[in-house]
Amino acid sequence: MLPQKFIAIDIDGTLYDDHDHFDRQRFNRDYQELLNKRILLIVATGNSYDAVQSIFQGCPVDTFVAENGGRIVINEQDVISHVHPQPLLKDLIEFLVQQNYHPDLFSLSGASNTFIGSKFKDVPVPFYPHHHYFSSLAQVNEPIYNVNLNWFKSHPQLSAIERVIQSINNAFPKMVQATYSGACGIDILPYGVNKAAGLKELISHFPGRSLADVIAFGDTSNDLEMIQESGTGFAMKNATPDLKRVADQITQRDNNHDGLLYEIENQFLR
């Protein structure tokens, strides 16, 4: 049956609390109740599809906008993929090495594996279920959706991370799109890739539906376009200021108090 509405949710800082947990039983119940009302819940995340499969193991959700819009999966089938061209990827990695931004983790998100710079072998990466280490691009044998830098140990000010983002975007105009992904991380995507563009491509598979039929929830800058362009955009109570400025509404509770599920239940399931 064709959905009448769609709810697009981010994971980190939105569904997840600050300890990367969520109430699975409550989520599963709400998901089914939404379906009964012809509302399809979509996960729209910067995480890899590999990671979201692990996160939602045992959950019925099967529609994903992964890699910040770079990879769209419906019922375990890839329907759209946007990856970095190999020559550009080589130039980008050389640039990042030269700039020496001192990240605590550097990774490339592939189709089935995450490739982590070999100098970070001692860093625990439980959030990457399948990963390999590489010291040269020749060892990366998959298309790459996303290049990620993270400072989860050093916790720099957001303004410092924003300067890094600007320097990357200035160095590769209309070639890549660096964006803040939350938790002291940067995602570097193919130019034009974002969650709103991914959602638009996904919704095109449902005749007569558009972004106007989407209610979106997010918490940080990589949700910006999604919150702006969806029919209704909710910023989490804990969201970054830039997201709150463009949102239609702000949730009553934050991510540590089930703010997403509380809002879904009150808005759509009462």
N, C-alpha and C positions, 0 to 999 in steps of 0.2 A: 504494500500500500504506500502511495506517495506521501512523504511527510508534508505536513502543513507548515511547520516551523523547524528551525535548527538551533541548538544551543552549542556554541563553540567554547571550549574551556582550555585554558592553559594548565600546566601541571605545577611547576615550581613556583611557590609563593601564591598559588591560586587554589588548586586542589590540595596540594601538599601543605602540611604545616612546616615549621622551620626545622623539623627533624626528619623530613621526607616520609611522612606517614599520612594516611587518610583512612577514613572509616569505610572499609570495603563493603561491609554488609549494607550499610546505609546507602552507599553509592550504587550498588547493584539493584537495590530496591527502587531507588529513585529513577535509575536508568529504565527499568521495565515500566514503571508508572508513566514516564514520559512517552515511551513508545506507544503505550495504550492510548495516549492522547494525540498520537501522530506527531510527536516532537522527537527528532533524531538528535542525540547527543554526539558531538564530534570532538575529538581531542585535537587541539591545535597547539603544537609544541615545538620548541627548538631542539628537543631530544631526537636522537636517531630512532628509526623504526625498530632497530634491534633493542634499544633501551625500553621503548614503550611496550613492546611485546612482553618484556620481563615485568615492567611495572603493573600491567593490567592482566597478568596471568590470573585466571580464575574469574575475570570480569567479562561481561557480555559485550562490551564496546568493540566495534569492528570497523570504525571509520576514522581515519587518522590523516591529519595534515601535519606531517613530521618535518624535521629539518627546517623549521620556520617557513614552510610552504614549498620547500624544495622537493619533497617526496609525498605523494598522495596515495594512500592505500585504502581500498574498500574490499572488505571480505578477503583479506590476505592477498589481494591482487594489486600490483602496482598499476596505477592508471596514468600518473604523470610523474616525470622526473626532470629536475633541473640540476645539472652538475657543473663544476668548474672545468673549462677547457684545459687540457694538459699543459700547453705552453704557458698559459696565464698562471696556473697553479705553481709551476716551477718558478716563475718570476715573483710571485707572491711570497713563497716560502723563502726565497733568497732575500727579499726585502725585509721580512720579519726577522731573519737571522742577523742581517746587517744592523737593523735598528736596535736589536737587543733590548727588548721591552722587559726583560727579566720576569717572564711568567713563571708561575708555580707548576703549570701544566700546559703542554702544547699538543694538540691532537687534530687528526683529520677524520672526518666521519664518512665512511664508505657504505656500500650497499649492504654488506653483511658483517663488517668488522670496523672497529675504530683503530686507527693507526696512531700510535703515541711515540713522540720523539724519544729516542733511545736514552737520552740523558735523564729522563724522568722515570726510569725503571723502578726506582725506590718509592715512587708515589703510589699509595693505595688507590685503586680505581674500581670500587665495587659497582659504580653506576655505569660501567662499560662491560656488559656481560661477555662480549667476545672482542678481544683486542690483540694486536700485535705491536711490536716495537720496530721502529725503522730509523735508519741513520742516513738514508738517501731515498729520493723519490722513486728510484728504480725498484725499491722493495715494496712499493705501494701498487698493488695489482688490481685495484677496483676504482670505479668512478668515485669522485669525491664531491659530496654535497655541501660540506661545511668545514671551514677551518676555525678551530677554537683556541683561544688563549684564555687562561684563567689564573687569577691571583688569589685563590681561596685561602692561602696561608698568610700572605702579607697584608691583605685587606686594605688596598689603597683607597683614597677618597674617590667618590664617584667622578668628581671633576677631573682627576688624573686619568681615569679610564676613558672618559669622554675625549680627552686630548689625544689619546692613542687612537681611538675610533676616527677622529677627524684626520689624523695624519695618514691613516691607512686609506680612507676614502679620497683624500687629496692626492695620494700617490697613484691611485687606480680609478680615476674618474670614469663613471659609466661602465666600469668593468666588474667591480665588486661592490658590495654593500655591507659594511661593518656596522654592527648594532650591539647595544648592551643587552645581554641575555639574562641578567640577574645573577646573584651569588658571585659577584666579582668576576664575571666572565664576558667575553666578546665572541660573537659569532660573525664569521666573514662568509657571506653568501654570494652566489652569482648575482650580478646587478639586476634589480627588478624583482627579486624573490623576497617575499614577505608573507606573513600569515593571511593578510587580506587577499592578496593575489592568489594564494593557494586555495583559500576558501571559495573564491570566485570560480576558479577552475573546477573545484569539486562540485559546487552547487550546479554547474552547467550540466552535470549528469542527471539532474532531476528536472524534467520538463516543467516550464512555467514558474520555476523558483529562482530567486536572486538573493544578493546580499541583504536586501531589505527584509528578507525572511529570517535573518540570523540574529540571535541574541548572543553577544560575545562577552566573555569574562577574562580579564587579565590583570597583571600586576606591574609590568615593567615595559621598558622601551621597545622590546621586540614584539609587543602586543599593540603598539601605537596605531598602525594602519588598520589592524583588525577592529580595534575599538572605534576608530573614526568612521570606518566605511560600512560597518554592519548596521542593520536596522536599529538596534539598540546596543550600546556599549556600556558595560559595567566595569568600573575600576574597583579592584579590591580596596578595602579600607586601609590595607598596608601598602598600597601601590605607590610607585614613584610619583613625584609631583607633576611631571610632564604628562603622565597618563591620566591623572585625576583632572587635569585642566581640559582634556578633550572628551572625557567620558560623559555620557548622558546621565548616568547614575553611579553612585558609590555604594558598595555593599554595607550593610549595617554592622557586620562583624568581620574581623580579619581572618587570615588563613589559619591562625592558631586556635580559632574558635569555630571551625567548620563554616566559615563565612560563605563559601561557594554553595554548599549543599543547603544551608539555611535559606539563602536567597532563592535558589531554584525551587525549593519546597514552598516558600511563601508566595512566590510570583506565579508559579505554574501548577502546583500540585495541591493547592488548598481548595 
